[in-house]
Amino acid sequence: MTLDSTDVDMQIEQLRTQIAQFNPQISQQQSINLGYTRAATQEKQARLDIAQAQVTESKSQAALQRALLLKRDYHIPLFQQAQLAADYLCKGHRQHLCTSL
């Protein structure tokens, strides 16, 4: 049994047709994969943005607390502020400082 060149040419053409049919499917799959990658990147960026906003909120809360303390301390005479600071230090791990005050 010998192969006719026409048969080989027909098989080659059939394979080319099949390849041509697969190309759009491959391209579509690549587009889908790219979409997933973009979505994952956007999700990571959103998480980073949320974390940054939480840090900013914490800093704002700390600044507000400092401002409130300064406002409160502004109305307390300096010698009372010093006594409050010494009392605070004596309550914690710094007992050794209290003996020298």
Rosetta blueprint (number, residue, H / E / L):
1 M L
2 T L
3 L L
4 D L
5 S H
6 T H
7 D H
8 V H
9 D H
10 M H
11 Q H
12 I H
13 E H
14 Q H
15 L H
16 R H
17 T H
18 Q H
19 I H
20 A H
21 Q H
22 F H
23 N H
24 P H
25 Q H
26 I H
27 S H
28 Q H
29 Q H
30 Q H
31 S H
32 I H
33 N H
34 L H
35 G H
36 Y H
37 T H
38 R H
39 A H
40 A H
41 T H
42 Q H
43 E H
44 K H
45 Q H
46 A H
47 R H
48 L H
49 D H
50 I H
51 A H
52 Q H
53 A H
54 Q H
55 V H
56 T H
57 E H
58 S H
59 K H
60 S H
61 Q H
62 A H
63 A H
64 L H
65 Q H
66 R H
67 A H
68 L H
69 L H
70 L H
71 K H
72 R H
73 D H
74 Y H
75 H L
76 I L
77 P L
78 L H
79 F H
80 Q H
81 Q H
82 A H
83 Q H
84 L H
85 A H
86 A H
87 D H
88 Y H
89 L H
90 C H
91 K H
92 G L
93 H L
94 R L
95 Q H
96 H H
97 L H
98 C H
99 T L
100 S L
101 L L
